[in-house]
């Protein structure tokens, strides 16, 4: 038994594909249906009423007649009945009974009647079934059915999408504005409200629902069941749809229609991606075109075969037939004359069948001519371009082109609706509307934060493109763009008057001419992160006012071509002061000499690769700050001696084992900061005393076991960082560092601190002795009146000295110690240290605190060299 749903799906199945059936396919389907009905009717007649009627043929010899008339009656023979002798008999007496007639009729039906008179209706029925199967084979072939169903589903979505109506309405409006003369007056508002539009999609006034009062309409091109997953509304064309002229469009100043909500926008965006993938899949082969061509050739060949044997056999279908069965011993006759009762009916039905087959074949020949005469594997939206709408709709090929040619035979408007989702301009407009809706100005302002310098910062990650509302943020100072594929800076960036810093993280940004002029005037810092040097935008090298450039990525290729492209154009950056290069470099680029006149700070982070050649540093005579990290350096480079103006040197995270070359750095009279952290230094030589101008010395995380007395002859030293070493003793000479402001001894093996530390280092503000083996603290720490932070966690202390109560600036969390150890102090000292710090503390103390692990931050008078550099540039 069949369920109702199964029968319903069978009834709907042909309707799904009617969009791909041209008029000749529909006509051929009806012809096959008529042929099938004729064949079924003829077969039914043969099964129910077919047969022959046979009568014997008498011999005219007298012998046979005499013998028959003079045959004596046997003893058992009965005399003729009185009723038989009432009148003379008419006709010829045969002396055959009913069973003999039936027997003769059956024998003559099999022997005398031709085979085509008995089986031709069944053959035509089989032929009709083959034509039915061949007519829709391409809809069910495994390699084509999936593509066809996917195409119909996409076409249904394109017709249903509200974006189709908006895009076609906008295109029609632009066409009308281009075609309207300046002196023409705009049409009346009422006429515009009632105008029909061929580009309005599913909500157009030309398309009404089938449940409306309009009757006599033609079926809509959007079928009600194009696929199992998505259905189209049942629509119909009104009587105005057949008019060739286009309706007037609204003026350009009118609105484009209702704004798409978020769900409609996301569905339209997903549909663009779906169409893009389906296009790539279908244009890779032409299997549908080949199957349809083979199907048409099969129809024509079947038409030729049917006519080749059906037409000659029609002449052999006759009413009378002669039969000579071998039944003389049973009937007494040698010959019989038989009549076929259905001969005339079968002849007329077969003639009608042949006529239907002839029409079917002519349509098949026309289909072949259409296939080979027209290039069906190429499709162009030339008519849309000539009309001025969808000018960027691309040409299609292979299966997708063939499917659109088939739908054009049904309704050309379907291809126009699909072209909306093939147009890059349409997709761009959709993305712009989605961006304007999702990333409006209020949301962007809510996302603005502050960086460590207190500047307003906005970070956009993985958005399709830059929202237009971004260029309205006039107070934004720092902009970070990450993973944006199509970022475009327009001339509207001139509204961002406060923008000074730009970050591009794997973001290929295009800049218009107007925006480039603004960036050249205002942009001061640029951070670029990329994979290859070819990804660096060309406009970067034209930013004449740029002061800081940070490049992070692979800039040095094996052949050296990438290096030349990345750094060869820096000569145009005449005002560049800070250059940071993050990437595996085999040498210091010699091209840096092009910006030697302005460069103040150079950073090279080599990501663990060995820096083999540093000769490029010799030309940077004006360099003041140099940072070489992760370069696998084992000794201090000799090229440093060619930098007389160097103030700060950072060689952290390298492989330095010895510092024998420290004596060579005595020629760097301006050197104030030296960072050698995270190396493998075993001992600090006494030649460190030659660096009398040092104010910062960072030797953290090395392998130092002791400190030379010469270290404490550096009277200007303000920051001494020795964390993470193997020190077990701090020399008493540390008291000679009268200007020392920060001392970090955490992570060592110290068991005690000298009393001279508190007596001589009166300017000490930070003292970190955490994670050592201290058993007690010297009472002289109470003399450190400026001490702001003291960390003694992770030691072997049993009590704290009461003198810590004299350090008034440790209040409010400045003392970092275990809670139980704090209770060893008197209550009044505990209460004093736990009091909140006074908010009215002078800001100069906070500013004098170092803000970096490598470079100190002192007063403005100590770091006034930047103004001198500016005057020199």
GUGU-669135 format. One record per residue (C-alpha): x, y negated, z. Coordinates in steps of 0.2 Angstrom, whole numbers, padded with zeros to 4 digits, always signed. Layout:
XYZ...
This chain:
+0000+0000+0000+0006-0018-0004+0004-0031+0010-0004-0048+0005+0012-0057+0008+0021-0046-0005+0008-0048-0018+0008-0067-0015+0027-0068-0017+0025-0058-0033+0013-0071-0039+0024-0085-0034+0040-0078-0042+0037-0084-0060+0032-0102-0053+0049-0104-0046+0058-0104-0062+0046-0114-0073+0058-0129-0072+0070-0119-0083+0057-0113-0095+0056-0123-0111+0040-0124-0121+0046-0109-0133+0049-0098-0118+0032-0102-0111+0024-0098-0128+0034-0082-0130+0028-0077-0112+0010-0079-0118+0014-0069-0134+0021-0055-0124+0006-0055-0113-0006-0054-0128+0005-0040-0136+0004-0031-0119-0015-0033-0119-0017-0027-0137-0006-0012-0133-0015-0008-0117-0032-0009-0126-0026+0002-0140-0019+0015-0128-0035+0015-0118-0045+0018-0133-0034+0033-0138-0035+0040-0121-0054+0039-0120-0061+0041-0138-0048+0047-0149-0051+0062-0160-0056+0068-0177-0072+0076-0185-0068+0090-0197-0080+0099-0209-0076+0114-0220-0073+0112-0239-0083+0125-0249-0076+0134-0264-0086+0132-0280-0083+0150-0287-0098+0160-0291-0090+0175-0283-0089+0167-0266-0107+0161-0268-0114+0177-0274-0106+0187-0260-0111+0175-0247-0129+0175-0253-0130+0194-0256-0123+0199-0240-0134+0212-0232-0140+0211-0215-0133+0224-0203-0144+0235-0192-0142+0223-0178-0146+0208-0188-0161+0198-0184-0173+0192-0197-0174+0173-0199-0185+0164-0187-0202+0157-0192-0196+0140-0188-0181+0141-0200-0192+0146-0214-0204+0132-0212-0195+0121-0225-0181+0121-0236-0163+0119-0228-0154+0103-0233-0135+0101-0235-0122+0115-0237-0123+0129-0224-0107+0133-0216-0111+0146-0203-0099+0139-0190-0104+0136-0172-0100+0122-0160-0084+0130-0153-0077+0133-0170-0079+0115-0174-0071+0110-0158-0056+0122-0162-0054+0116-0179-0055+0097-0173-0041+0100-0161-0030+0110-0173-0032+0097-0187-0029+0082-0174-0012+0090-0171-0008+0096-0188-0016+0084-0201-0016+0067-0191+0001+0058-0193+0011+0055-0177+0010+0036-0179-0009+0037-0178-0008+0046-0162+0007+0037-0153+0009+0020-0161-0001+0011-0147+0010+0019-0134+0025+0014-0143+0019-0004-0144+0015-0003-0125+0033+0002-0122+0040-0012-0134+0029-0025-0125+0036-0019-0108+0054-0021-0115+0050-0038-0121+0043-0043-0104+0059-0036-0096+0070-0045-0108+0061-0062-0107+0066-0065-0089+0082-0055-0087+0093-0070-0084+0083-0074-0069+0087-0057-0061+0104-0053-0067+0115-0053-0051+0128-0065-0058+0116-0078-0063+0101-0077-0051+0110-0083-0036+0116-0099-0046+0099-0102-0053+0091-0101-0036+0104-0112-0028+0102-0125-0042+0083-0125-0040+0085-0127-0021+0097-0142-0024+0086-0150-0037+0071-0148-0025+0081-0157-0011+0086-0171-0023+0068-0174-0027+0063-0174-0009+0077-0185-0002+0072-0203+0002+0089-0208-0004+0084-0204-0022+0070-0216-0022+0081-0230-0015+0095-0227-0027+0084-0226-0042+0074-0241-0037+0090-0251-0035+0096-0245-0052+0079-0250-0060+0080-0267-0051+0097-0271-0058+0092-0265-0075+0077-0277-0075+0088-0292-0069+0101-0289-0083+0087-0288-0096+0077-0303-0089+0080-0319-0098+0084-0334-0087+0069-0344-0093+0057-0330-0090+0046-0331-0074+0046-0317-0062+0030-0306-0062+0016-0308-0050+0017-0300-0033+0001-0290-0036+0008-0283-0052+0024-0278-0044+0014-0269-0030+0004-0259-0043+0018-0256-0056+0022-0238-0060+0041-0233-0059+0049-0219-0068+0063-0220-0055+0054-0219-0039+0056-0201-0034+0043-0192-0025+0035-0207-0017+0032-0215-0034+0015-0222-0039+0017-0211-0055+0017-0195-0044+0001-0191-0034-0003-0176-0024-0014-0163-0031-0027-0165-0018-0031-0183-0024-0046-0187-0034-0036-0189-0050-0040-0175-0062-0034-0169-0079-0016-0172-0074-0001-0162-0081+0009-0152-0069+0023-0160-0060+0041-0156-0064+0044-0153-0045+0037-0136-0042+0029-0131-0026+0041-0117-0023+0058-0119-0031+0066-0109-0017+0063-0099-0002+0072-0111+0009+0065-0128+0003+0049-0133-0005+0044-0148-0015+0028-0157-0013+0015-0152-0026+0014-0167-0038+0006-0172-0054+0009-0186-0067-0004-0199-0070-0010-0204-0087+0003-0218-0087+0017-0206-0087+0016-0203-0105+0019-0221-0110+0036-0224-0117+0039-0242-0111+0046-0245-0094+0037-0254-0080+0043-0271-0074+0054-0271-0059+0055-0282-0044+0067-0296-0044+0084-0294-0036+0080-0304-0021+0067-0292-0016+0072-0279-0003+0078-0262-0008+0065-0253+0003+0064-0246+0020+0080-0242+0029+0085-0224+0030+0084-0217+0047+0099-0207+0054+0092-0190+0050+0088-0195+0032+0106-0202+0030+0114-0187+0037+0104-0175+0025+0108-0186+0010+0126-0185+0015+0126-0166+0017+0117-0165+0000+0131-0175-0008+0143-0162-0002+0132-0148-0007+0130-0155-0025+0149-0157-0026+0153-0139-0021+0139-0132-0032+0146-0142-0047+0164-0136-0044+0157-0118-0043+0146-0119-0059+0158-0128-0070+0171-0115-0067+0162-0102-0078+0148-0101-0091+0140-0084-0087+0122-0091-0087+0125-0098-0104+0132-0081-0110+0118-0071-0102+0104-0082-0109+0112-0081-0127+0113-0062-0126+0095-0061-0120+0090-0072-0135+0100-0061-0147+0092-0045-0139+0074-0053-0142+0078-0056-0160+0086-0039-0163+0070-0031-0155+0059-0041-0166+0069-0035-0182+0068-0017-0176+0049-0017-0172+0045-0025-0189+0056-0013-0199+0046+0002-0194+0029-0005-0189+0025-0014-0205+0027+0002-0217+0018+0013-0205+0002+0002-0205-0002+0008-0222-0003+0026-0217-0017+0023-0204-0032+0030-0214-0049+0036-0210-0050+0053-0220-0037+0067-0219-0036+0084-0227-0032+0099-0216-0028+0117-0221-0026+0126-0204-0022+0145-0204-0039+0149-0197-0047+0158-0211-0050+0174-0201-0059+0164-0188-0069+0152-0198-0069+0159-0216-0063+0143-0223-0046+0138-0230-0048+0119-0230-0056+0106-0220-0059+0087-0222-0057+0077-0206-0061+0059-0202-0052+0048-0189-0065+0038-0180-0053+0025-0172-0043+0022-0188-0050+0006-0193-0050-0001-0175-0031+0004-0173-0027-0003-0190-0034-0020-0185-0026-0020-0168-0009-0015-0175-0010-0029-0188-0014-0041-0174+0001-0034-0164+0013-0036-0179+0007-0054-0181+0011-0058-0163+0028-0050-0165+0031-0060-0180+0027-0076-0170+0038-0070-0156+0053-0067-0168+0051-0084-0176+0052-0092-0159+0067-0082-0155+0076-0087-0171+0072-0105-0167+0080-0102-0149+0096-0096-0157+0096-0111-0169+0094-0122-0154+0108-0113-0144+0121-0114-0158+0116-0130-0165+0117-0140-0149+0132-0140-0138+0124-0133-0122+0140-0132-0112+0142-0150-0112+0130-0163-0104+0132-0181-0104+0121-0194-0095+0123-0206-0110+0105-0211-0110+0106-0216-0092+0122-0226-0096+0114-0234-0111+0099-0239-0100+0111-0247-0088+0107-0236-0073+0119-0223-0065+0134-0229-0076+0146-0219-0066+0137-0202-0068+0150-0190-0074+0149-0178-0089+0146-0160-0084+0151-0144-0092+0148-0125-0093+0133-0118-0082+0128-0134-0074+0127-0143-0091+0117-0128-0098+0105-0129-0083+0102-0147-0085+0099-0145-0104+0085-0132-0099+0077-0144-0086+0077-0158-0099+0066-0147-0110+0054-0148-0095+0056-0165-0089+0071-0177-0091+0067-0186-0075+0074-0171-0065+0092-0174-0072+0090-0192-0067+0086-0188-0049+0101-0176-0049+0112-0189-0056+0110-0199-0040+0120-0186-0030+0133-0185-0044+0137-0203-0044+0152-0209-0033+0144-0226-0032+0128-0219-0025+0138-0209-0012+0148-0225-0008+0132-0235-0005+0125-0221+0006+0141-0221+0017+0141-0240+0018+0123-0239+0024+0127-0225+0036+0141-0235+0043+0131-0251+0045+0118-0242+0054+0130-0231+0065+0144-0243+0067+0136-0260+0070+0144-0275+0078+0137-0272+0095+0143-0254+0096+0160-0259+0090+0161-0273+0104+0156-0260+0117+0171-0249+0111+0184-0263+0113+0196-0259+0128+0212-0267+0134+0230-0261+0132+0244-0262+0145+0247-0280+0140+0229-0285+0142+0226-0287+0124+0209-0282+0116+0210-0265+0108+0199-0256+0096+0202-0238+0090+0193-0230+0076+0195-0211+0073+0190-0200+0058+0176-0212+0051+0172-0211+0033+0178-0229+0029+0179-0245+0038+0162-0252+0044+0158-0270+0037+0154-0275+0055+0173-0273+0060+0178-0289+0051+0166-0299+0062+0176-0296+0077+0186-0312+0078+0193-0309+0096+0201-0292+0092+0220-0292+0094+0225-0274+0091+0217-0262+0078+0220-0243+0078+0214-0233+0063+0217-0214+0064+0213-0201+0051+0202-0212+0040+0203-0206+0022+0197-0221+0013+0201-0236+0023+0200-0253+0013+0204-0270+0020+0194-0283+0011+0196-0302+0011+0183-0302+0026+0198-0298+0037+0201-0317+0037+0187-0318+0050+0198-0308+0062+0208-0323+0068+0216-0315+0083+0222-0299+0074+0241-0297+0077+0244-0278+0078+0239-0264+0066+0241-0245+0069+0238-0233+0054+0239-0215+0060+0238-0204+0044+0227-0217+0036+0230-0222+0018+0224-0240+0019+0220-0250+0003+0222-0269+0004+0214-0282-0007+0223-0297-0013+0214-0309-0002+0217-0297+0013+0235-0296+0009+0237-0315+0010+0229-0315+0027+0240-0300+0034+0256-0309+0027+0252-0324+0037+0245-0317+0053+0251-0299+0056+0266-0297+0068+0267-0278+0072+0263-0263+0061+0263-0245+0066+0263-0231+0053+0262-0213+0056+0263-0202+0040+0268-0185+0034+0279-0190+0019+0287-0206+0014+0276-0207-0002+0261-0210+0010+0268-0227+0015+0257-0240+0007+0266-0252-0005+0259-0267+0002+0269-0264+0018+0285-0270+0010+0277-0287+0006+0272-0292+0024+0285-0306+0024+0279-0312+0042+0280-0295+0050+0291-0294+0066+0289-0276+0071+0288-0261+0061+0286-0243+0068+0288-0229+0056+0284-0211+0061+0285-0196+0049+0296-0187+0037+0306-0201+0027+0322-0191+0023+0320-0178+0010+0333-0166+0005+0337-0175-0011+0337-0192-0003+0323-0199-0014+0311-0201+0000+0324-0210+0010+0326-0223-0004+0308-0226-0006+0305-0228+0012+0319-0240+0017+0325-0247+0001+0312-0261+0001+0314-0267+0019+0325-0281+0012+0309-0291+0008+0305-0291+0027+0316-0306+0031+0308-0309+0048+0309-0291+0055+0315-0290+0072+0310-0273+0079+0312-0257+0068+0307-0240+0075+0310-0224+0065+0303-0208+0071+0309-0193+0061+0323-0181+0057+0337-0191+0050+0354-0184+0045+0362-0202+0046+0358-0220+0050+0351-0227+0034+0363-0239+0026+0349-0249+0019+0347-0257+0037+0360-0269+0032+0347-0278+0021+0338-0284+0037+0354-0286+0048+0351-0304+0049+0335-0303+0058+0335-0286+0066+0336-0287+0085+0330-0270+0091+0333-0253+0083+0325-0237+0088+0329-0220+0081+0320-0204+0088+0327-0190+0078+0316-0176+0085+0330-0165+0090+0339-0165+0073+0358-0169+0074+0362-0187+0068+0378-0184+0059+0383-0201+0052+0381-0218+0062+0392-0229+0050+0376-0238+0045+0377-0247+0063+0393-0256+0059+0384-0269+0048+0371-0273+0061+0381-0286+0070+0366-0295+0077+0358-0280+0085+0354-0283+0103+0345-0267+0108+0349-0249+0102+0339-0234+0106+0346-0217+0099+0335-0202+0107+0335-0184+0102+0350-0186+0091+0360-0171+0098+0375-0183+0101+0389-0175+0111+0400-0191+0113+0397-0209+0113+0398-0215+0095+0412-0226+0090+0401-0236+0079+0394-0244+0095+0410-0255+0096+0405-0264+0080+0390-0271+0089+0397-0286+0099+0380-0293+0103+0372-0277+0110+0363-0280+0127+0354-0263+0130+0360-0246+0124+0348-0231+0126+0356-0213+0123+0344-0203+0133+0338-0185+0128+0354-0181+0119+0368-0168+0122+0381-0179+0130+0394-0170+0141+0408-0182+0144+0408-0201+0145+0427-0203+0142+0423-0217+0129+0415-0228+0141+0431-0238+0142+0428-0243+0124+0411-0251+0128+0421-0265+0138+0421-0275+0122+0403-0276+0123+0403-0291+0134+0384-0294+0133+0379-0276+0138+0367-0276+0153+0358-0260+0151+0364-0242+0149+0353-0227+0149+0361-0210+0148+0346-0200+0156+0342-0182+0151+0359-0177+0145+0372-0165+0152+0385-0177+0160+0395-0168+0172+0405-0182+0179+0405-0201+0179+0422-0208+0175+0430-0222+0185+0431-0232+0168+0413-0237+0172+0420-0251+0182+0425-0259+0165+0406-0263+0162+0405-0277+0173+0390-0285+0166+0378-0270+0168+0362-0273+0177+0354-0256+0173+0362-0239+0174+0351-0224+0171+0360-0207+0174+0344-0197+0179+0343-0179+0175+0361-0175+0172+0373-0163+0181+0382-0176+0192+0389-0169+0209+0397-0185+0215+0399-0204+0212+0415-0212+0209+0419-0228+0220+0422-0238+0205+0403-0237+0201+0400-0248+0216+0411-0262+0209+0397-0267+0197+0391-0282+0207+0378-0287+0195+0369-0270+0195+0351-0271+0199+0344-0254+0194+0353-0238+0198+0343-0222+0193+0351-0206+0198+0336-0194+0200+0337-0176+0195+0356-0173+0198+0366-0162+0210+0372-0176+0222+0374-0171+0240+0382-0187+0247+0379-0206+0244+0395-0215+0246+0395-0229+0259+0401-0241+0246+0383-0243+0240+0382-0257+0252+0393-0267+0240+0378-0268+0228+0371-0284+0235+0359-0287+0220+0352-0270+0219+0333-0270+0217+0329-0252+0213+0338-0236+0218+0331-0219+0213+0339-0204+0221+0325-0191+0220+0328-0173+0216+0345-0172+0223+0354-0163+0238+0356-0177+0249+0357-0173+0268+0359-0191+0274+0359-0209+0269+0373-0221+0274+0369-0235+0286+0377-0248+0274+0363-0245+0262+0351-0256+0273+0365-0268+0278+0372-0272+0261+0357-0270+0249+0347-0284+0255+0338-0286+0238+0332-0268+0237+0314-0267+0233+0311-0249+0228+0320-0234+0236+0315-0216+0231+0324-0202+0240+0310-0189+0238+0314-0171+0237+0330-0170+0245+0337-0162+0261+0337-0177+0272+0336-0174+0291+0334-0192+0296+0333-0209+0290+0345-0223+0296+0338-0236+0307+0346-0249+0296+0332-0247+0283+0323-0259+0294+0334-0273+0288+0327-0272+0270+0315-0286+0271+0311-0286+0253+0307-0267+0252+0290-0264+0243+0291-0245+0240+0299-0231+0250+0296-0213+0245+0303-0200+0257+0291-0185+0253+0298-0168+0252+0312-0169+0264+0317-0161+0281+0312-0176+0292+0306-0173+0309+0302-0192+0313+0303-0209+0305+0313-0223+0312+0303-0236+0322+0313-0250+0312+0302-0247+0297+0289-0258+0306+0301-0272+0301+0298-0269+0283+0283-0280+0281+0280-0278+0263+0278-0259+0265+0260-0262+0270+0246-0256+0260+0253-0240+0254+0271-0244+0251+0277-0230+0262+0275-0213+0254+0277-0199+0267+0267-0184+0273+0253-0189+0284+0258-0179+0299+0275-0187+0299+0267-0204+0299+0260-0200+0316+0277-0199+0323+0278-0218+0323+0270-0229+0337+0252-0233+0335+0255-0252+0332+0268-0248+0318+0255-0236+0310+0242-0249+0311+0254-0262+0304+0259-0251+0289+0241-0246+0285+0235-0264+0284+0231-0269+0266+0244-0279+0257+0241-0298+0256+0233-0303+0240+0241-0320+0240+0258-0312+0237+0268-0323+0224+0267-0316+0206+0285-0319+0203+0289-0303+0214+0277-0293+0203+0285-0300+0187+0303-0296+0193+0299-0278+0196+0306-0267+0182+0292-0261+0170+0302-0248+0160+0314-0234+0164+0327-0240+0152+0326-0259+0151+0324-0271+0165+0311-0285+0165+0319-0300+0174+0315-0319+0174+0313-0329+0159+0330-0337+0161+0339-0320+0160+0330-0315+0145+0330-0331+0135+0341-0324+0121+0325-0322+0110+0324-0340+0107+0342-0341+0102+0339-0327+0090+0324-0336+0083+0334-0352+0080+0348-0342+0071+0335-0333+0060
